[in-house]
Amino acid sequence: MAVLTDIIVAPTTEVPAIIAERPGAKRWPVFETTGLDLLVLADLALALKRPIEATAIDEQTPAASADETEGPWLYVLPVGLRDSIASIGSSDIPAVADAWAKGEEAENRGLTSDVAERLLAQLQKLAVQAHAEDKPLLLWMSM
């Protein structure tokens, strides 16, 4: 079974509402996908040469959850990751996507460079918006 994962742009004050209302509510800018969990995002941080953010992602605990064991869970991603994604030049996206696809967990999950490039393009749109609005990227996960 795939893990449902959404990347959301919202202030941390909205965390309780997001936990209570997702996935039905459409109040926040969101990129809906599957499998884009903490381990795969840590590989992205490494591809962006952000090892501190990769470690922070690996050590994340949920900011909130509906049920600690059953989820859904909501994580606040490092601001440095948001800003790194937002600042990728369009000509650099293929190289970053390729490096991301070669990350240990990403590769184990079958992430290809082509898919990583499409994911990265979607993530970048949200990261640019989040940066402009000075809001974090949030990771919502559910089984």
C-alpha positions in Angstrom: 0.0 0.0 0.0 1.3 3.4 -1.0 1.6 6.2 1.6 -0.4 9.2 0.6 1.7 12.3 0.9 0.8 15.9 0.3 3.1 18.9 0.4 1.1 21.9 1.7 1.9 25.6 2.0 0.4 26.9 5.3 1.5 28.6 8.4 2.2 26.3 11.4 -0.8 27.9 13.1 -3.0 26.0 10.6 -1.5 22.6 11.6 -4.5 21.5 13.8 -7.0 22.5 11.0 -5.0 20.6 8.4 -5.0 17.4 10.5 -8.7 17.7 11.2 -9.7 18.6 7.6 -7.3 16.9 5.1 -7.7 15.4 2.6 -11.1 16.8 2.0 -10.4 20.5 2.5 -9.0 22.5 -0.3 -8.1 25.6 1.7 -4.4 25.4 1.2 -2.1 25.2 -1.8 -1.1 21.6 -2.1 0.8 19.1 -4.2 -0.9 15.7 -3.8 1.2 12.6 -4.5 2.1 9.2 -3.1 5.4 8.0 -1.6 7.0 11.3 -1.2 7.8 10.6 2.5 10.5 11.8 4.9 13.1 9.4 3.6 12.7 10.4 0.0 12.7 14.0 0.9 15.9 13.5 2.8 17.4 12.2 -0.4 16.2 15.3 -2.1 18.0 17.5 0.5 21.2 15.5 -0.1 20.8 16.0 -3.9 20.6 19.7 -3.2 23.8 19.5 -1.1 21.9 20.3 2.1 23.1 17.6 4.5 21.9 19.5 7.6 18.4 19.6 6.3 18.6 15.9 5.3 19.6 15.1 8.9 16.8 17.3 10.2 14.3 15.5 8.0 15.5 12.1 9.1 15.1 13.1 12.8 11.6 14.7 12.3 8.8 14.0 14.7 5.2 14.9 13.7 4.1 18.4 14.5 0.6 16.9 14.8 -1.2 13.7 14.2 -4.8 12.5 14.3 -3.6 9.2 15.9 0.1 8.6 16.7 0.1 5.0 15.3 -2.6 5.3 12.6 -2.0 8.9 11.3 -2.4 11.0 9.4 0.7 12.9 10.5 1.9 16.4 9.6 5.5 17.4 9.5 7.0 20.9 9.2 9.9 20.7 6.6 13.1 22.6 7.1 13.0 26.2 5.8 16.4 25.6 4.2 14.9 22.8 2.1 12.1 25.1 1.0 14.5 27.8 0.0 16.9 25.5 -1.8 14.0 24.0 -3.9 12.7 27.5 -4.6 16.1 28.7 -5.9 16.9 25.9 -8.3 17.6 27.3 -11.7 15.5 25.8 -14.5 18.6 24.6 -16.2 19.7 22.8 -13.0 16.5 20.9 -12.4 17.5 17.9 -14.6 20.8 17.4 -12.7 19.2 17.8 -9.3 16.5 15.3 -10.3 19.1 12.9 -11.5 21.0 13.1 -8.2 17.7 12.8 -6.3 16.8 9.6 -8.2 20.2 8.1 -7.3 19.6 8.7 -3.6 19.5 5.4 -1.6 15.8 5.5 -0.6 14.6 7.2 -3.8 16.4 4.5 -5.9 15.0 1.7 -3.7 11.5 3.1 -4.3 12.0 3.1 -8.1 12.2 6.9 -8.5 13.5 7.6 -12.0 15.2 10.8 -13.2 12.1 11.6 -15.4 9.7 11.2 -12.5 12.0 13.1 -10.2 12.1 15.9 -12.6 8.3 16.2 -12.8 8.0 16.0 -9.0 10.7 18.6 -8.6 9.0 21.0 -11.0 5.8 20.7 -8.9 7.6 21.0 -5.6 9.4 24.1 -6.9 6.2 25.9 -7.7 5.0 25.4 -4.1 8.4 26.2 -2.6 8.5 29.5 -4.5 5.0 30.4 -3.3 5.9 29.4 0.3 9.1 31.4 0.2 7.2 34.5 -1.2 4.6 34.2 1.5 7.1 33.3 4.3 5.3 30.1 5.1 6.8 26.6 5.6 6.2 23.6 3.5 4.3 21.0 5.4 4.3 17.2 4.7 1.0 15.5 5.3 1.2 11.7 5.4 -1.5 9.0 5.7 -1.6 5.2 5.2 
